[in-house]
Amino acid sequence: MAPQRIAGSLVLTVHGIRGAVDLVVPPDATALDLAQEYAAQLGLAHVPPLLTPLGEPLAPEDVLAGRGLVSGDLLVVAEPVGIRAGRRRATRRGAAVASPGESRTAGSERAGAPSALFVTIAAAAAITAGWLGPQLRGGPHDAVVALLLVGAATGLVPAGRLGARRAVVAPVLAGSAAYVIAWDPAPERLPTILGVAALAAAVTAAVVRALAGGAEEALRVWIIGGALVFVISCGAALLDLAPQVVWAVLLAAAVLGARVVPAQAVDVPDGYLVDLERLAVSAWSARTQPGRRGRTIVPLGAVAEVAARGARLLQAASVAVLALTLLCAPALLVTAHLPVDRVGARLMVGLGGISLLFTARSYRYALPRTLLRVAGLWCLVCVLAVLLPDLSGARAVAVVAVTIVLALGVLAAAVATGRGWRSAWWAARADLGEGLAMAATLALLVVATGFFRALWESHLGV
């Protein structure tokens, strides 16, 4: 049926379980003509019967204008009950599949939980080898470096069902090898050595991403995180800054990144966004149009892919936040040994942990939420570990008792208000607490890095 308008043409919308279709028909078109065009637009194997907005059936020979239909009216497709139920079951089975090709691709990328466990073990083994490698000398030292480099090279091989898993582990192996090569026993050089290892991991991730592909989100986090660590650590070395500056800045970046990443997780392709210009011209024509305008349809597979990509990005970013927190929190507390710096470092680590715990509540994906909570608890445990030796026996017991009581109180309040901040009142208070904790963490960066002390000493002429 020709889509061009003629005098007295009708603009009608036919709505069925497959979606709404806007059609331009001549005034003498029959209900059969309209149903045939609807079936042709959607590629149906049958011509469905049509109903008026009031539910009255239209006979195939009924002339649309003769039934009192005018432009803008809505007609309903009378789908048989068996077809409707079958399509619903098919939609539930294939909600995340846009086409058979996409189904095969998605199935090939899911390697399963055992492979994820093996990848975790491989990454832990690489980190252990990098930690113990500098203690070796001669042949064993060179053998460790060679094995780590060979393992990193396997990430460049795209073949196999576990190609994406190897791509994620390759930067860990390359970074561990660089750490062993650049190792120096001087404590003040540790940030620079870690910066070199982070740069090696970032470069490896970039090469793997360009050659092998797969694990796009994890490799992107590797590139951004590795480059950030390298710039901060080596920049501090060039400016002759204390190691505590590196640990404080990286900890602040981890706390801030946990809040910023969710805003970047969902990236909808531009082709699926509504064309506002066309919508302003004619609202009915901006709806989903099969056929010639099929490119404006958002398939179910595309929606599932956007959600899955965002989940993978959140997972990778949460792992990076946890790794930075595990390293930077104790390192900052150890290196900030002067009185003013020590107070600022303890407050920054403690408030940073509280901020991470508050931020975790806004994550709707279980694994990233758990990782952020582990990072927040780790910060609080590190603060308690450095506070308890400074207290006497009675004070230490009192601090531990108060901490346990407060933790149980917060847990009881969370459960009582709906299993995890579902109450609007508690959610508002949690947002306020998260904002205050994050603002205080970033503000204490000035004290923890020693900048405030340096200004004070210069003002006093010390």
N, C-alpha and C positions, 0 to 999 in steps of 0.2 A: 504494500500500500504506500503510495507516494506520501512523503511527509509534508510536502509543501501545502500552504494554506490556499483555499479558494473561497469564493464568496459564501458566507454562511457556514464555514467549516466549524467543527466542534473540537474543543480541547478537553479531552476526558482523561481521567486517571483510573486505571484498572489495578486493583489491589488484590494480591493473593499471598500465599505463604512464601512464594519465591521473591516477593518484593512488590513495590509499586512501580508501574510503568505509565508514563504520560504519552498519549497518542493524539495526533491530529487527524481527524477523519472528515470526509465530506458529509454534507447534511443528509444524503440519501443512503448512507451506509447502514447495513443491517447489523444485528447483534452477532451473527455468524462471522461477518467480515471483521468485526472488532476482536472477536475471540480468536480467529485465525491469526491476526496480526500479533496479538498478545503471545500466542503460542510460538509464533515464528521468532519474536524478539527474544524469548527466553529459551528457545530450543526444546520445547516440550514435544513429547511424542504423541500427545492427544490434544484435542481442542476442548478446553473446559467450558462448561456452561457459565453464564453470567447472571448476576442478581442486581437489582436496583438497590439504592441505599436503604430502602425500606424492607428489603428481603424478598421482593417479588421476582420470580424468575422471568427471564427474557427468552422468548421463543427465537429460534435461529432466524426466522424470516421477519422479525420485528424491525421496523425502521427506527433508528435511534431518535431522530427528530420527532417522529410520530408518537413516541412514548413520553414526550415532554422533557427530554434531556437537553440541557443547555451547557455551554462551556463552563468548565470548573467542576462538573458533577463527578462523583466517585461511584464506580461500579466495582462489585465484589465478585471474585472468582469462587464458584461453588465447587470446592475440591471434595472428592469422595473421602469418607472417613478413613478407609484403608490406605489410600495414598498419603493422606496427611500424617497418619501414625508412622507409616514406613519412612517418610522423609524425616520425621523428627528423630527416629532411631538412627537413621543414616547420619544426620547432623551431629548427634551426640557422639557417634563413633568416629567421625572424621572432622570434628570441629577445628582441629589444628592443622588440617591438610587443605591446601588450596588446589592442588593438582596431583596426579599420580607421580609426576617427577619430583614434586616437592616432598611427597610422602617418602619416596625412596631416600632422598637426601637427609630428611630428618631422622629416618631410621638408622642411616649409616653413621650419624653423628652421635647417637646415644650409645655410648660404650658400656654403660652400666656402672653400678656402685662398686663392684670389685676393682675395676680399672682405676676409679677415683682413689680407692684405698692404696693401690699400688703406686699411684702417682704421688700421694702424700708420703708414703714410705721412701720413695726415690728422692723426693725433695729433702726430707729429713736426713737421709743418708748423705746427700750432697753437702748440706750445711754442716753435718758432723765431720765429714772429710775436710771441708774447708777450715773448720775450727782446729782440728788436730794436725792437719798437714804442716803448718809452720813449725811444729815441734820435731818434725823428722828432718833428717839430713841425708844428703847424697842420693843414692838410688831410690829409696822409698819416697823421698820428697818429689823427685821427678816423676815417679810412677803415678803418684796421686794426681799431679797436675795433668799428666797425659790422659789418665782415665777420665778426669772431669771434662777435659776438652773433647775427647771422643764422645762422651755422653751428650755434651752440648751439640755436637755436630749431628747427632741422630734426630734432633728436632727439625733439621732442614729437609728430612725425607717426608714428603707428603703422603706416601703410599701407606695403606693399611687402615684398619678401623680405629687404631689408637693414635693416629697422626696428630689430632688436636691435643691429646694428652701429652704427647712428647713435646709439642710446641710450648706448652705451659711450663714444663720442667726445664727445658733447655736454658732459659735465662738464669735459673737457680744454679745450674751446673757451671755456666760460664762465669757467673759472679763469684762462686766459690773458688774456681781456678784463679781468677784475678786476685782474690783475697790472699791465696797462698803465695802467689808470685810477689805481690807488693807488700807482704807482711814486714812490719818493723816493730821491735819490742818496745819502743818509746811510747808511753801511754798518750802523750799529746798528739801523736800522729795517727791514732786510731780513726778519728773522723775522716781524715784524708784517705786512708786505706779503704774504708767503707765506701767513700765517694767513688774511688776508682772501681771497686767491685760493682757498685750500682751502675756506673757508666757502662761497664762491660755487659751487665745484664740487659740494660736498655738497648745497646747496639745489637746484641744477639736477638732480642725480641723484635727489633725493627727488621733485621735480616730474615728471620723466620716468618714474619708477617708478609714480607715482600715475596719470598720464594715459595714457602710451603702453604701459607694460608691457614685458615682454621683458628679457632680460639681468638677471634678478633677482639673481644672485649678484654680478656685477660692480658693479651699482648699490648693492648693500648694502655692498660693500667701499668704494666711493666715499663713501657717507654716513658710515660709521664712521671711515674714515681721514681724511676732510676735517674732520669734527668734532673728532677728536683733535688734528690739527695746529693747528686754530684755537684750541682751548682752551689748549694748551700754549704756543703762541707769544704769543697775546694775554694770557694769564695772566702770563707772564714779563714782558711789557711793563708791565702794571698794577703788578706787584710790583717794577719797576725792576731786573730781573735782567739779567745779561750775556747776549749772544747765544749764548755757548758753552753756557749752560744748556739752551737750546732744542735745539741740535743734539745734545747728549749725551742728553737725555731721549728725543728722537725716535729716535736710533740704538738706545738700549736697548729702546724699544718695538718697533722692527723686529726685533731679535734675538729678543726674547721672543715676538712675534707669530708668527714662523716656526715656533716650537715649539707654540704654543697652537692655531693654526688647524686642524691636522689632527684634533684632538679634537672640533671643532665641524663638521667637514665632512660627516659622515654623520648625517642626520636622518631616522629611520624614522618614518612616520606611526603614531600611536597605534593606529589601527584594525588594523594588521598585527602588533601585538605579541601575545604569548600571554596569554590571560586566565588568570592564575594561580589566581584564585578558582574558576573553572570546572574548571581542571585538578586542583585539590585535591579537588573533589567527585567527579569521575569522569574518570579519565585518558583512557579511550577516546573520550569525547565531546568532548575538547579538540582532537581532530585536525581536519584540514581537512574541512569539511562542505559539499558542494555543495548547491544547491537553496535551502532556507530559510535556511541558514547560509552562503550563498555569499559574504557580506561578509567572512568570516574567511579566504577564500582569498587568498594573495598572488600576484598575477599576475606573469608574467615581465616585462611592461612596467614594473611598479612597481619591481621590483628594479633593472632597467636604469636607470630614471629616478633612483633614489636614488644609484646609482654615478655617473651622468653629472652630477648636481647637485653631488655632492662634488668631482668632478674640476674642474668649472667654478669652484667656490669656491676650491679650492687654486690654480688658475691665476691668478685675479684677486688673491688675497692675495699670491701670490709676486711678481706684477708690482708691487704696492704696496710690498712689502719691498725689492725691487730699487730702486724709485724713491727711497724714503727713504734707502737706503744710498748711492746715487750722490750724493745731495745732502748728507747729514749728515756722512759720513765726512771728506771734504776740508774742509767748513766748520768742523767741530770742530777739526781739526788746525791750521787757519789762525787761528781766533779764540782758542784757548787758547795765549796767547803768554807767560804768566808761567812761571817754571821748574817749580814743582810741578804746576801745571795742565797744562803741556805734557807732562810725563812721564805723568801719569794719562790724558791724551787719547790719547797714542800707544799705551799699553798697552790702553786700552779699545777702540780701533779695531782693533788687531791681534787681540786675543782675541775681539772680536765677529766678525771675519772667520773665525777658526777655528771658532767656535761655529756660524756659518752653514754652513760646509763640513761639519761633523759632522751638523748637522740635515738637510742635503740628502740624506744617505745613507738616511734613513728614509722618504723619499718614494718611492712606487711609480709615480708619474706622471712621465713623462720631462720634459715642459716645465717644471713647477714645480721639479723637481730641478735642471735646467740653470740656471734663473733664480737660484736660491739659491746655486749654485756660482759664478755670475758675480758675485753680490753679495759673497760671501766673498773671492773673489780680488781684487775691487776694493778692499776694505778693506786687504788685505795690500799691494797695489801702492801705495796711498796712504801707508802707513806707510814702505815702502821709499823712496818719493819724498821724504819729509821727513827720513829718516835719512841717505841717501847724501850730501847736501851737507854734513852736519856731520862726515863722516869724511874722512880723507885718502885719497889715491889707492890705496895698498896696502890699507888697511882696507876701503874700498868694494869692491875686487875680492874680498877675502876674504869679506865678507858675502854678496855675490852668489854666489860659488862654494859656500859652505856652504848657502845657500838652495836652490840647484839640486840639490845632492847630497841634501839632506833630502827634497825633492819627489820625486826619482827613487826614493829608498828607500821612501817611503810608497806610491808608485804600484806598485812591484815587489811590496811586501808585500800590497797589496790584490789584485793579479792572481794572485799565488801562492796566496792563500787562497780563491780561488773567485770571481774577477771581482767585487769590490766588497763586501767585508765579509760574505760568506756564511758564513764560519767562525764558529762560536759563540764561540771564544776572542777573535777580533778584534772581533766584535760587542760582547762585554762590555767590552773595552777602549775601543771607540769610544763606548759609552754613558757610561763613566766620564769619558772626555775631554770629551765634549759637556757633561756636567753641570758639570765643573770650569770649562770655558771660559765657560759661561753664568753661573755663579755669580760668577766673577771679573769678567766684564763688568759685571754689575749692581753688584758691590761697588765697582768703580772709578768708577762714576757719581758717588760722593761726591767723589772727587779731581778728576775731569775737569770738573765743574761749578764748581770753586773753593770748594765748601763746606768742605772739609778745610782749605784755606789760610786761609779766613776765621776758622775756629775757632782755628787756630794763631796767627794774628795777634792775635786778641782775647785769647787766653791770655797772649801775651807782652806785651800792651799796646802793640802797634805802632799 
